[in-house]
Amino acid sequence: MTGRLRAVLVECLVPGYVSRMTEVKSLMMTMGYEIVQCMSQRRGDYEPGLCIGRGKVEEIGEIVHRRKVAAVAFANTLTGGQVLRIQRKMGDAKVLDRNLVILELFEKRASTLEAKLQISLAKLLYTYGWGREAVRRKGIEREQVGVGGPGGYPFSDYEADVRKRVSKLRDELRRTRKHKEMLRVRREKLGFPVVALAGYTQSGKTTFFNKVVRESREVGLGPFTTLSTSSRRLRLRSKGDVILVDAIGFVEDMHPLILDAFETTLTEISSSDLILLFIDISEDDVSISRKASASKEIIHKVAPSTPIVVCANKLDLVGDGKELDSKLNVIHEKFEGLMVPLSAKTGENVDLLLDLAGDLVHTGPQGESDAGMENAYNLSSRIQLPEGVHGSSKV
């Protein structure tokens, strides 16, 4: 008996769906859950009422009661109706979907007032549909008569309460963001370029941040160790000063309501002069490709015109040159730009990356030429790419 809360993980696999089971398992374990069982079901399409089949729901319910499970976490996204129907079979065990698992971990990790407010807002907006469905069904079951049919009065009260709470949270967030906005304006007046660290969660951004600014922000606690932005002034070798910003990691296919709640992080990225996009190259090619695509999609939405340097991180965990070339080629299929293989942990190529970043923000590219995979971009006569910096063969 470990004393830890137990969880069952569930996933419905339909044609075209990319499995999130490994990701959700990592998130739940990071929150301290003991994973009792991982269950999946292949179907031609989702069961409208339950996501998975009724028989599978019954099977999960039996495991929940027998093993005293505290949470049933779906790797899929669930509707309010699906959650309520599944919940009826799970007793006291709470039912979560992938998005709510992410928000629960956010909530557990939040330390600043701003992060806590952002998470509360995201959770309230995301679960609004779930609560609305619960109130509606409760009204129908009790045959409560009101405006608009069964449950009309409590339904209206619920909507009004949510609107009031959302408005209050947004007002509080606006107040907390005024200070950061003042700092941003001050930086612009001082003329310091802003370099933002972006990338998928656990790609090594904070490890890099700690190394170059000589700080000790927490790392290695699993996904979403960083939940609020941190900015520091950094002096580059003979290249002037920049403001380096460490932000929350990206997630594939994150719900828009969750992204909207983390507006500050996206603002830091969108207002930057250069983005250093971290990608973990110690993973398999499929994961690298998928996460590169997810990162590219988010950056395209929030900062479509900002230059990017891809930081192929965790070089110390990659084998021979052939394996490295293969992984870099996977990234080149997604990005048409500069890339530096490095290890934020050991420091390999970190100075090279900082020199390149300094050249880009203080000089800027004057022209480009295609020369293949090795040293493909000659940005200008003043910016010569050193050995180790790669450029896409696509222009």
C-alpha positions in Angstrom: 0.0 0.0 0.0 1.7 3.2 -1.2 -0.7 5.7 0.3 -0.8 7.5 -3.1 -4.1 8.2 -4.9 -4.8 5.7 -7.6 -5.9 6.4 -11.2 -7.0 4.5 -14.2 -6.1 5.9 -17.6 -8.5 5.5 -20.6 -8.2 6.2 -24.3 -10.5 5.8 -27.3 -8.5 5.1 -30.5 -10.3 6.1 -33.7 -8.8 6.4 -37.2 -6.7 9.5 -37.5 -6.4 10.1 -33.8 -2.9 10.5 -32.3 -2.5 8.7 -29.0 -2.0 11.0 -25.9 -1.8 8.1 -23.4 2.0 8.5 -22.7 1.6 12.2 -22.2 -1.4 11.9 -19.8 0.4 9.1 -17.9 3.4 11.4 -17.4 1.1 14.3 -16.2 -0.8 12.1 -13.8 2.4 10.6 -12.3 3.8 14.1 -12.0 0.8 15.0 -9.8 1.6 12.0 -7.6 -1.0 9.4 -8.8 -0.3 5.7 -8.8 -1.4 4.4 -12.2 -3.4 1.2 -11.6 -4.1 0.4 -15.3 -4.0 1.9 -18.8 -7.0 0.9 -20.9 -7.6 1.6 -24.6 -10.4 0.7 -27.0 -10.2 0.8 -30.8 -13.4 2.0 -32.5 -14.4 3.2 -35.9 -15.8 6.3 -34.3 -16.4 7.7 -30.8 -19.5 6.6 -28.9 -21.5 9.9 -28.8 -22.8 9.4 -25.3 -19.7 8.0 -23.6 -16.7 8.4 -26.0 -15.9 4.7 -25.4 -18.3 1.7 -25.6 -20.8 1.0 -22.8 -19.2 -2.3 -22.0 -15.8 -0.7 -21.5 -17.3 1.9 -19.2 -18.8 -1.0 -17.1 -15.4 -2.7 -17.0 -13.7 0.5 -15.9 -16.3 1.0 -13.2 -15.6 -2.5 -11.8 -11.9 -1.8 -11.6 -12.5 1.6 -9.9 -14.6 0.0 -7.2 -12.4 -3.0 -6.7 -9.1 -1.1 -6.6 -10.4 2.0 -4.8 -9.4 4.3 -7.6 -9.6 8.1 -7.0 -9.5 9.3 -10.6 -10.4 8.1 -14.1 -8.4 10.2 -16.6 -9.2 10.1 -20.3 -6.5 10.9 -22.9 -9.3 12.2 -25.1 -11.4 15.4 -24.9 -14.8 14.8 -23.4 -18.1 16.7 -23.6 -20.1 17.7 -20.6 -22.7 15.0 -21.3 -20.1 12.3 -21.7 -18.4 13.2 -18.3 -21.7 13.1 -16.5 -22.7 9.7 -18.0 -19.3 8.2 -17.2 -19.3 9.7 -13.7 -22.5 7.8 -12.8 -20.6 4.5 -13.2 -17.5 5.6 -11.3 -18.9 6.4 -7.9 -16.7 8.8 -6.0 -13.8 8.7 -8.4 -13.5 11.9 -10.4 -13.6 11.8 -14.1 -11.0 14.0 -16.0 -10.2 14.5 -19.7 -6.8 15.4 -21.1 -7.5 19.2 -20.9 -8.6 19.0 -17.3 -5.6 16.9 -16.4 -3.4 19.7 -17.8 -5.3 22.3 -15.8 -5.1 20.2 -12.6 -1.3 20.0 -12.9 -1.3 23.8 -13.7 -3.2 24.3 -10.5 -0.9 22.2 -8.4 2.2 23.9 -9.8 1.0 27.6 -9.7 3.0 29.8 -7.3 2.5 33.4 -8.5 -0.8 35.3 -8.2 -0.9 35.8 -11.9 -0.5 32.0 -12.7 -3.2 31.1 -10.1 -5.7 33.6 -11.6 -4.9 32.4 -15.2 -5.5 28.8 -14.2 -8.8 29.6 -12.3 -10.1 31.4 -15.4 -9.1 28.6 -17.8 -10.7 26.0 -15.5 -13.9 27.9 -15.1 -14.2 28.6 -18.8 -13.4 25.0 -19.8 -15.7 23.3 -17.3 -18.6 25.8 -17.9 -20.2 23.4 -20.4 -19.8 20.5 -18.0 -21.5 22.4 -15.2 -24.2 23.7 -17.5 -25.0 20.1 -18.6 -25.1 19.0 -14.9 -27.5 21.7 -14.0 -29.7 21.0 -17.0 -29.9 17.3 -16.2 -30.5 17.9 -12.5 -33.5 20.1 -13.5 -34.9 17.5 -15.8 -34.5 14.6 -13.3 -36.3 16.7 -10.6 -38.9 17.9 -13.1 -38.3 21.5 -12.0 -40.4 23.9 -14.0 -39.1 27.4 -14.8 -38.4 29.8 -17.7 -37.3 27.8 -20.7 -38.5 24.4 -19.4 -37.1 22.0 -16.8 -34.3 23.5 -14.7 -34.8 26.9 -16.2 -34.3 28.9 -13.1 -31.2 27.1 -11.7 -29.8 27.1 -15.2 -30.1 30.9 -15.5 -28.6 31.3 -12.0 -25.6 29.1 -12.9 -24.9 31.1 -16.1 -25.1 34.4 -14.2 -22.8 33.1 -11.5 -20.2 32.0 -14.0 -20.4 35.3 -15.9 -19.8 37.1 -12.6 -16.8 35.0 -11.6 -15.3 35.2 -15.1 -15.6 39.0 -15.0 -14.0 39.2 -11.6 -11.1 37.0 -12.6 -10.5 39.0 -15.7 -10.5 42.3 -13.8 -8.0 40.9 -11.3 -5.8 39.6 -14.1 -5.9 43.0 -15.8 -4.6 44.6 -12.6 -1.8 42.1 -12.1 -0.7 42.6 -15.7 -0.4 46.4 -15.5 2.9 46.1 -13.7 4.3 43.7 -16.4 3.1 46.0 -19.1 4.9 48.9 -17.5 8.1 46.8 -17.4 7.7 46.0 -21.1 7.3 49.7 -22.0 10.3 50.5 -20.0 12.4 47.9 -21.8 11.2 49.3 -25.2 12.3 52.8 -24.1 15.7 51.5 -23.0 16.0 49.7 -26.4 16.8 46.2 -25.1 15.8 43.6 -27.7 13.6 40.8 -26.2 14.6 37.1 -26.8 11.8 34.7 -25.9 12.4 31.0 -25.1 9.6 28.9 -26.5 8.9 25.2 -27.2 7.2 22.1 -26.0 7.1 21.4 -22.3 10.2 19.7 -20.9 12.3 20.7 -24.0 15.0 22.3 -21.7 14.1 26.0 -21.9 14.5 26.6 -18.1 17.7 24.6 -18.0 19.1 26.9 -20.7 17.7 30.0 -18.9 19.3 29.0 -15.6 22.7 28.4 -17.3 23.0 31.7 -19.2 21.5 34.0 -16.5 23.1 32.0 -13.6 19.8 31.4 -11.7 18.2 28.2 -10.3 14.6 28.1 -11.3 13.1 24.7 -10.7 13.6 22.1 -13.4 13.1 18.3 -13.7 9.8 18.1 -11.8 8.0 16.8 -14.9 5.7 18.6 -17.3 4.9 22.3 -16.7 7.5 23.0 -14.1 7.5 26.6 -15.4 4.0 28.2 -15.1 4.8 31.9 -15.2 7.1 34.0 -17.3 10.4 35.1 -16.0 12.5 37.9 -17.6 16.2 38.7 -17.0 18.7 41.1 -18.6 21.5 39.2 -20.2 24.8 40.6 -21.5 26.0 39.0 -24.7 29.7 38.8 -25.5 30.5 42.1 -27.4 26.9 42.2 -28.7 25.1 44.4 -26.2 22.3 43.4 -23.8 19.0 41.6 -24.3 16.1 40.7 -22.2 15.7 36.9 -22.0 12.2 35.6 -21.3 11.5 32.0 -20.1 7.8 31.0 -20.6 5.4 28.1 -20.1 5.9 25.1 -22.5 3.6 24.4 -25.4 1.3 21.4 -25.6 0.0 19.7 -28.7 -3.6 20.3 -29.5 -4.2 22.4 -26.3 -7.8 23.7 -26.0 -8.2 27.4 -27.2 -9.7 28.3 -23.8 -6.6 27.2 -22.0 -4.3 29.0 -24.4 -6.4 32.2 -24.1 -6.1 32.1 -20.3 -2.3 32.2 -20.6 -2.4 35.5 -22.5 0.6 36.9 -20.8 2.9 34.2 -21.9 1.7 34.6 -25.5 2.1 38.3 -25.3 5.8 37.9 -24.2 6.4 35.7 -27.2 4.4 37.9 -29.7 6.3 41.1 -28.6 9.7 39.5 -28.8 12.4 40.4 -31.3 13.7 36.8 -31.6 12.3 33.4 -30.6 14.6 30.6 -29.5 12.4 27.5 -30.1 13.6 24.5 -28.1 13.0 21.0 -29.4 14.0 17.9 -27.6 16.0 15.7 -30.0 16.5 12.9 -27.6 13.0 11.7 -28.4 12.0 9.4 -31.3 11.5 10.9 -34.8 7.7 10.7 -34.7 7.5 12.7 -31.4 10.0 15.2 -32.7 8.0 15.8 -35.8 4.7 16.0 -34.0 6.0 18.5 -31.3 7.8 20.6 -33.9 4.5 20.9 -35.8 2.6 21.8 -32.6 5.2 24.5 -31.7 5.2 25.9 -35.3 1.4 26.2 -35.3 1.3 28.1 -32.0 4.1 30.5 -33.0 2.4 31.1 -36.4 -0.7 32.2 -34.5 0.9 34.5 -32.0 4.1 35.8 -33.7 4.0 35.0 -37.4 6.6 37.6 -38.4 9.1 37.1 -35.6 12.4 35.4 -36.6 13.1 32.0 -35.1 16.2 30.0 -34.3 15.4 26.3 -33.6 17.4 25.0 -30.7 17.8 21.2 -31.2 18.4 20.6 -27.5 19.7 17.6 -25.5 22.5 16.9 -27.9 24.3 15.0 -25.0 21.5 12.3 -25.2 21.9 11.7 -29.0 24.2 8.9 -30.3 26.3 9.1 -33.4 26.4 11.7 -36.2 24.1 9.6 -38.4 21.4 9.6 -35.7 21.8 13.4 -35.2 21.5 14.1 -38.9 18.4 12.0 -39.1 16.8 14.0 -36.2 17.8 17.4 -37.6 16.3 16.4 -41.0 13.0 15.7 -39.3 13.0 19.2 -37.9 14.1 20.7 -41.2 10.9 19.2 -42.7 8.9 21.6 -40.5 11.0 24.7 -40.3 12.7 26.9 -42.9 15.3 28.6 -40.9 18.3 28.5 -38.6 19.0 25.6 -36.3 21.6 25.1 -33.6 22.1 21.6 -32.1 23.1 22.1 -28.4 23.0 20.8 -24.9 21.7 23.2 -22.3 22.7 20.8 -19.6 26.4 20.4 -20.6 26.8 23.8 -22.3 27.8 22.5 -25.7 27.1 25.1 -28.4 25.4 27.4 -25.9 27.9 30.2 -26.5 27.5 29.7 -30.2 23.7 30.1 -29.9 24.1 33.3 -27.8 26.5 34.8 -30.4 24.1 34.0 -33.2 21.2 35.5 -31.2 23.2 38.6 -30.6 24.0 39.0 -34.2 20.3 38.6 -35.2 18.8 41.1 -32.7 21.6 43.7 -32.9 22.4 43.4 -36.7 19.5 41.5 -38.3 19.7 39.4 -41.5 20.5 41.3 -44.7 20.1 38.5 -47.1 19.9 34.8 -47.5 21.4 32.2 -49.8 20.8 28.5 -50.1 23.9 26.3 -49.7 22.5 23.0 -48.5 22.2 21.5 -45.1 25.6 22.6 -43.8 25.9 26.3 -43.2 23.0 26.9 -45.6 22.3 30.5 -44.6 24.8 33.3 -45.0 22.7 35.9 -43.3 25.0 38.8 -44.3 28.7 39.7 -44.6 28.5 40.6 -40.9 26.9 37.3 -39.8 28.8 34.3 -40.9 27.3 31.0 -39.7 29.9 29.1 -37.7 30.2 25.3 -38.0 27.4 23.7 -36.1 24.7 26.1 -37.2 22.3 24.6 -39.8 20.0 26.1 -42.3 17.0 24.6 -44.1 17.6 23.6 -47.7 14.1 25.0 -48.4 13.8 28.7 -49.1 
